[in-house]
């Protein structure tokens, strides 16, 4: 250790003994060798001195009034800041059991009274070298842990940035698929947040709910392959056109298949199942009941509600009340009864989402802000 003036500080040794003459003897041995001595006459006083002095080593008598040396050692070892302090028991006791008791308490060495000067200095020098080595290791470990924590945080931020960029790309590609058909940004935000609200109400995990928020916008990504004259037709589609329109589900699966990313994998499932019906009369595979993945069942109700309440090339928007009635009527036929019940259980949240993402402009702005928020988080 060095002082502010650059001079080396003298190692400070705490000498604890209830007999002043014993302390004076040890002090006479130590001070000329470059050590500073801090005195304590009792175990209680020793613990106080430790808390207020930068002590490098303690020479501790065993038999003292109040708490004895063994108890002092035990208390020091319980203190995380002093756990590595070298402690030498200085005692007239030579009984093996007493020494074992000292070792069990946590002392590092023993000196027998009367103390031999050369033995004292050799023990002190040796233990201080060990302490210096341990201090160096401890400092290195702290620096290493700090460096690991710093690098881990940097990696975490980098991964979050990559994830945010990936999610933004997903949303923008989903918008591209919707762009010719609907009020893009607002639609995919509304329906994805509807889906998340229902999923949470149905008891899905926080991670699954978050994944649905980011995967649901890909539900209609296959529409990018549907010709404009069919996608934008203002009237009813004929049978051939309807078959082509239905193919957007399988196109979506082909676009998203074979991904290793959780969000894209769920997007593939949603793209291929959000038009399946609870009664088995949906498409493309005619899945029925719980044979339809829960993400598809949840997204179905979210997508239909938004379609009902939005303007489309072939219709004007329905009122919220009429849309709610249609959802309720389709419970157990089109929609999973549990999903319908969850939908109406969060009716207030559904209306808040609808108001929040009311139009295309707000949807585009929200997409931008949510992408920024992902990066910030």
C-alpha positions as CSV (number, residue, x, y, z in Angstrom):
1,X,0.0,0.0,0.0
2,X,1.1,3.6,-0.7
3,X,0.1,6.9,0.8
4,X,-1.0,10.0,-1.1
5,X,2.6,11.1,-1.0
6,X,3.8,7.9,-2.7
7,X,5.5,6.6,0.5
8,X,4.9,3.0,1.4
9,X,2.5,2.5,4.3
10,X,3.7,0.4,7.2
11,X,1.7,-2.9,7.7
12,X,-0.6,-2.4,10.6
13,X,-0.8,-5.3,13.1
14,X,-3.5,-5.5,15.8
15,X,-2.1,-6.9,19.0
16,X,-4.8,-8.1,21.4
17,X,-4.0,-9.0,25.0
18,X,-5.5,-8.1,28.4
19,X,-2.0,-7.7,29.9
20,X,-0.3,-4.4,28.8
21,X,3.2,-5.8,29.3
22,X,2.6,-8.5,26.7
23,X,1.5,-5.9,24.2
24,X,4.5,-3.8,24.9
25,X,6.8,-6.7,24.4
26,X,5.3,-7.6,21.0
27,X,5.3,-3.9,20.1
28,X,9.0,-3.7,20.9
29,X,9.7,-6.6,18.5
30,X,7.5,-5.3,15.7
31,X,7.9,-1.6,15.4
32,X,11.7,-1.5,14.7
33,X,11.0,-4.0,11.9
34,X,8.7,-1.5,10.1
35,X,5.3,-2.5,11.5
36,X,2.7,-0.3,13.1
37,X,0.9,-1.7,16.1
38,X,-2.7,-1.1,17.1
39,X,-3.6,-2.1,20.7
40,X,-6.7,-3.8,22.1
41,X,-7.1,-5.2,25.7
42,X,-10.3,-7.2,25.1
43,X,-12.1,-9.2,22.4
44,X,-14.8,-6.6,22.1
45,X,-12.2,-3.8,21.7
46,X,-10.4,-5.9,19.1
47,X,-13.5,-6.1,16.9
48,X,-14.0,-2.4,17.2
49,X,-10.4,-1.7,16.2
50,X,-10.8,-4.0,13.1
51,X,-13.8,-2.0,11.9
52,X,-12.0,1.3,12.1
53,X,-8.4,0.4,11.0
54,X,-6.9,-1.1,7.9
55,X,-5.3,-4.1,9.8
56,X,-3.0,-6.5,7.9
57,X,-2.7,-9.1,10.6
58,X,-3.9,-9.9,14.1
59,X,-1.9,-11.3,17.1
60,X,-4.6,-12.5,19.4
61,X,-4.4,-13.7,23.0
62,X,-6.8,-16.6,23.9
63,X,-7.7,-16.2,27.5
64,X,-9.2,-12.7,28.0
65,X,-12.1,-11.3,30.0
66,X,-15.4,-11.1,28.1
67,X,-15.3,-12.9,24.8
68,X,-12.2,-15.1,24.4
69,X,-9.9,-15.4,21.5
70,X,-11.7,-18.3,19.9
71,X,-14.9,-16.3,19.8
72,X,-13.1,-13.3,18.3
73,X,-11.8,-15.5,15.5
74,X,-15.2,-17.0,14.8
75,X,-16.8,-13.5,14.5
76,X,-14.0,-12.2,12.3
77,X,-14.5,-15.2,10.0
78,X,-18.2,-14.4,9.7
79,X,-17.4,-10.9,8.5
80,X,-17.0,-11.0,4.7
81,X,-14.7,-8.0,4.7
82,X,-12.3,-9.6,7.2
83,X,-12.6,-13.2,6.3
84,X,-9.1,-13.4,4.8
85,X,-7.4,-11.6,7.7
86,X,-4.4,-13.6,9.0
87,X,-4.9,-14.4,12.7
88,X,-2.2,-15.8,15.0
89,X,-3.3,-17.1,18.4
90,X,-0.7,-16.2,21.0
91,X,-1.2,-18.4,23.9
92,X,0.4,-20.2,26.8
93,X,-1.9,-23.1,26.2
94,X,-0.1,-26.1,24.8
95,X,-2.9,-28.7,25.0
96,X,-3.6,-30.3,21.6
97,X,-7.4,-30.0,22.0
98,X,-7.1,-26.2,22.6
99,X,-5.1,-25.8,19.4
100,X,-7.6,-27.9,17.5
101,X,-10.3,-25.6,18.9
102,X,-8.3,-22.6,17.5
103,X,-8.0,-24.2,14.1
104,X,-11.7,-25.0,14.0
105,X,-12.5,-21.4,14.9
106,X,-10.5,-20.3,11.9
107,X,-7.0,-19.1,13.1
108,X,-4.1,-19.4,10.7
109,X,-1.2,-20.0,13.1
110,X,-0.1,-20.2,16.7
111,X,2.7,-18.6,18.8
112,X,3.5,-19.9,22.3
113,X,4.2,-17.6,25.2
114,X,6.8,-16.5,26.0
115,X,7.1,-15.3,22.5
116,X,10.4,-15.8,20.7
117,X,11.3,-12.7,18.7
118,X,12.7,-14.5,15.6
119,X,9.8,-16.9,15.5
120,X,7.4,-14.0,15.8
121,X,8.9,-12.1,12.9
122,X,9.2,-15.1,10.7
123,X,5.5,-16.0,11.2
124,X,4.4,-12.4,10.7
125,X,6.5,-12.0,7.5
126,X,5.3,-15.4,6.1
127,X,1.6,-14.6,6.8
128,X,1.8,-11.1,5.3
129,X,3.2,-12.6,2.1
130,X,0.3,-15.1,2.0
131,X,-2.1,-12.2,2.6
132,X,-0.5,-10.1,-0.2
133,X,-0.9,-13.0,-2.6
134,X,-4.5,-13.6,-1.5
135,X,-5.2,-9.9,-1.9
136,X,-3.7,-9.9,-5.4
137,X,-5.9,-13.0,-6.3
138,X,-8.9,-11.3,-4.9
139,X,-8.3,-8.1,-6.8
140,X,-7.7,-10.1,-10.0
141,X,-10.9,-12.1,-9.4
142,X,-12.9,-8.9,-8.9
143,X,-11.4,-7.3,-12.0
144,X,-12.1,-10.5,-14.0
145,X,-15.7,-10.6,-12.7
146,X,-16.1,-7.0,-13.6
147,X,-14.7,-7.6,-17.1
148,X,-17.0,-10.6,-17.6
149,X,-20.0,-8.6,-16.4
150,X,-19.1,-5.8,-18.8
151,X,-18.6,-8.1,-21.8
152,X,-21.8,-10.0,-20.9
153,X,-23.7,-6.7,-20.8
154,X,-22.2,-5.7,-24.2
155,X,-23.2,-9.0,-25.7
156,X,-26.7,-8.7,-24.2
157,X,-27.1,-5.3,-25.7
158,X,-25.7,-6.5,-29.1
159,X,-28.1,-9.5,-29.1
160,X,-31.0,-7.2,-28.1
161,X,-30.1,-4.9,-31.0
162,X,-30.0,-7.8,-33.4
163,X,-33.3,-9.1,-32.1
164,X,-34.9,-5.7,-32.3
165,X,-33.7,-5.4,-35.9
166,X,-35.0,-8.8,-36.8
167,X,-38.4,-8.1,-35.3
168,X,-38.6,-4.8,-37.1
169,X,-37.7,-6.6,-40.4
170,X,-40.5,-9.1,-39.7
171,X,-43.0,-6.3,-39.1
172,X,-42.0,-4.4,-42.2
173,X,-42.2,-7.5,-44.4
174,X,-45.6,-8.2,-42.9
175,X,-46.6,-4.7,-43.9
176,X,-45.3,-5.3,-47.4
177,X,-47.7,-8.3,-47.7
178,X,-50.6,-6.3,-46.4
179,X,-49.8,-3.1,-48.2
180,X,-52.1,-3.6,-51.2
181,X,-55.0,-4.7,-49.2
182,X,-55.4,-3.0,-45.8
183,X,-54.4,-0.1,-43.6
184,X,-51.2,-2.1,-43.1
185,X,-49.4,-0.8,-40.0
186,X,-52.6,-0.3,-37.9
187,X,-54.1,-3.6,-38.9
188,X,-51.1,-5.8,-38.0
189,X,-50.5,-3.9,-34.7
190,X,-54.2,-4.1,-33.7
191,X,-54.6,-7.8,-34.4
192,X,-51.2,-8.8,-32.9
193,X,-52.0,-7.0,-29.7
194,X,-55.6,-8.4,-29.6
195,X,-54.0,-11.8,-29.9
196,X,-51.5,-11.1,-27.1
197,X,-54.3,-9.9,-24.8
198,X,-56.3,-13.1,-25.5
199,X,-53.2,-15.3,-25.1
200,X,-52.4,-13.7,-21.7
201,X,-56.0,-14.2,-20.5
202,X,-55.8,-17.9,-21.5
203,X,-52.8,-18.4,-19.3
204,X,-50.0,-18.6,-21.8
205,X,-46.5,-17.7,-20.4
206,X,-45.1,-14.2,-20.7
207,X,-42.6,-15.5,-23.2
208,X,-45.3,-17.1,-25.3
209,X,-47.4,-14.0,-25.2
210,X,-44.4,-11.9,-26.4
211,X,-43.7,-14.3,-29.2
212,X,-47.3,-14.1,-30.4
213,X,-47.1,-10.3,-30.5
214,X,-44.2,-10.6,-32.9
215,X,-45.3,-13.6,-34.9
216,X,-49.0,-12.7,-35.4
217,X,-48.1,-9.9,-37.9
218,X,-46.9,-12.6,-40.3
219,X,-50.3,-14.3,-40.4
220,X,-51.1,-13.1,-44.0
221,X,-47.6,-12.8,-45.4
222,X,-48.6,-15.3,-48.1
223,X,-50.9,-12.6,-49.6
224,X,-47.8,-11.2,-51.3
225,X,-48.4,-14.0,-53.8
226,X,-52.1,-13.2,-54.5
227,X,-52.8,-11.3,-57.7
228,X,-54.2,-7.8,-57.3
229,X,-57.4,-8.5,-59.2
230,X,-58.3,-11.1,-56.6
231,X,-56.9,-9.4,-53.5
232,X,-58.5,-6.0,-54.3
233,X,-61.7,-7.3,-55.9
234,X,-64.6,-5.1,-54.5
235,X,-67.2,-7.9,-55.0
236,X,-67.6,-11.5,-54.0
237,X,-64.9,-13.9,-55.3
238,X,-66.0,-16.7,-57.6
239,X,-65.0,-20.3,-56.8
240,X,-61.8,-20.3,-58.7
241,X,-60.8,-16.9,-57.2
242,X,-61.6,-18.1,-53.7
243,X,-59.3,-21.1,-54.1
244,X,-56.5,-18.8,-55.1
245,X,-57.2,-16.5,-52.2
246,X,-57.2,-19.4,-49.7
247,X,-53.7,-20.4,-51.0
248,X,-52.2,-17.4,-49.1
249,X,-52.0,-19.7,-46.1
250,X,-49.9,-22.3,-47.7
251,X,-47.8,-19.6,-49.4
252,X,-47.2,-18.1,-46.0
253,X,-46.0,-21.5,-44.7
254,X,-43.6,-21.9,-47.6
255,X,-42.2,-18.4,-47.1
256,X,-41.6,-19.0,-43.4
257,X,-40.7,-22.7,-43.2
258,X,-37.4,-24.2,-42.0
259,X,-36.5,-21.3,-39.8
260,X,-34.5,-21.7,-36.6
261,X,-36.0,-18.6,-35.0
262,X,-38.8,-19.1,-32.5
263,X,-40.7,-16.1,-33.8
264,X,-40.6,-17.2,-37.4
265,X,-41.5,-20.8,-36.5
266,X,-44.6,-19.5,-34.7
267,X,-45.3,-17.2,-37.6
268,X,-45.3,-20.2,-39.9
269,X,-47.8,-22.0,-37.6
270,X,-50.0,-19.0,-37.5
271,X,-49.9,-18.4,-41.2
272,X,-51.0,-22.0,-41.9
273,X,-53.7,-22.3,-39.2
274,X,-55.4,-18.9,-38.6
275,X,-58.2,-19.7,-41.1
276,X,-58.9,-23.2,-39.6
277,X,-62.2,-23.4,-37.7
278,X,-63.1,-25.1,-34.4
279,X,-65.8,-27.2,-36.2
280,X,-63.3,-28.4,-38.8
281,X,-64.7,-26.5,-41.7
282,X,-61.8,-24.1,-42.2
283,X,-58.8,-24.2,-44.5
284,X,-56.2,-25.1,-45.7
285,X,-56.2,-28.5,-43.8
286,X,-59.6,-28.8,-42.2
287,X,-58.2,-29.1,-38.7
288,X,-60.7,-29.3,-35.9
289,X,-60.9,-28.4,-32.2
290,X,-57.7,-28.7,-30.2
291,X,-56.1,-30.2,-33.3
292,X,-55.6,-26.5,-34.3
293,X,-52.5,-25.1,-32.6
294,X,-53.6,-22.6,-29.9
295,X,-51.7,-19.8,-31.6
296,X,-53.8,-20.3,-34.7
297,X,-57.0,-20.4,-32.6
298,X,-56.1,-17.2,-30.8
299,X,-54.9,-15.3,-34.0
300,X,-58.2,-16.4,-35.8
301,X,-60.4,-14.5,-33.4
302,X,-58.0,-11.4,-33.4
303,X,-57.9,-11.3,-37.2
304,X,-61.6,-11.7,-37.7
305,X,-62.5,-9.1,-35.1
306,X,-60.2,-6.6,-36.8
307,X,-61.5,-7.5,-40.2
308,X,-65.1,-7.0,-39.1
309,X,-64.4,-3.6,-37.6
310,X,-62.2,-2.4,-40.6
311,X,-63.0,-1.2,-44.0
312,X,-62.2,-3.7,-46.8
313,X,-62.4,-3.5,-50.6
314,X,-65.6,-5.6,-50.4
315,X,-67.3,-4.0,-47.3
316,X,-67.6,-1.1,-45.0
317,X,-66.6,-1.5,-41.3
318,X,-69.1,-3.1,-38.9
319,X,-69.8,-1.5,-35.6
320,X,-68.1,-2.8,-32.5
321,X,-71.4,-4.1,-31.1
322,X,-72.2,-6.0,-34.3
323,X,-68.7,-7.4,-34.5
324,X,-68.9,-8.6,-30.8
325,X,-72.2,-10.3,-31.6
326,X,-70.7,-12.1,-34.6
327,X,-67.8,-13.3,-32.5
328,X,-70.2,-14.6,-29.8
329,X,-72.4,-16.3,-32.4
330,X,-69.4,-18.2,-33.8
331,X,-68.3,-19.6,-30.4
332,X,-67.9,-23.3,-30.8
333,X,-68.3,-23.2,-34.6
334,X,-65.7,-20.9,-36.1
335,X,-63.9,-20.1,-32.8
336,X,-62.4,-22.0,-29.9
337,X,-65.0,-21.4,-27.0
338,X,-62.1,-20.8,-24.6
339,X,-60.6,-18.2,-26.9
340,X,-64.0,-16.4,-27.2
341,X,-64.4,-16.4,-23.4
342,X,-60.9,-15.0,-23.0
343,X,-61.6,-12.4,-25.7
344,X,-64.7,-11.1,-23.9
345,X,-62.9,-11.2,-20.5
346,X,-60.5,-8.6,-21.9
347,X,-63.1,-6.6,-23.8
348,X,-62.0,-3.3,-22.3
349,X,-58.4,-4.0,-23.3
350,X,-59.5,-4.9,-26.8
351,X,-61.3,-1.6,-27.1
352,X,-58.2,0.3,-25.8
353,X,-56.0,-1.4,-28.4
354,X,-58.5,-0.5,-31.1
355,X,-58.5,3.1,-30.0
356,X,-54.7,3.2,-29.7
357,X,-54.1,2.0,-33.2
358,X,-57.0,3.7,-34.9
359,X,-55.7,4.4,-38.3
360,X,-52.9,3.7,-40.7
361,X,-50.8,6.8,-39.8
362,X,-50.9,5.9,-36.2
363,X,-50.1,2.4,-37.0
364,X,-47.0,3.4,-39.0
365,X,-45.8,5.7,-36.2
366,X,-46.4,3.0,-33.6
367,X,-44.4,0.5,-35.6
368,X,-41.5,2.9,-35.6
369,X,-41.8,3.7,-31.9
370,X,-42.1,0.0,-30.9
371,X,-39.0,-0.9,-33.0
372,X,-37.1,1.9,-31.2
373,X,-38.4,0.7,-27.9
374,X,-37.2,-2.8,-28.6
375,X,-33.7,-1.5,-29.3
376,X,-33.7,0.6,-26.1
377,X,-34.8,-2.3,-23.9
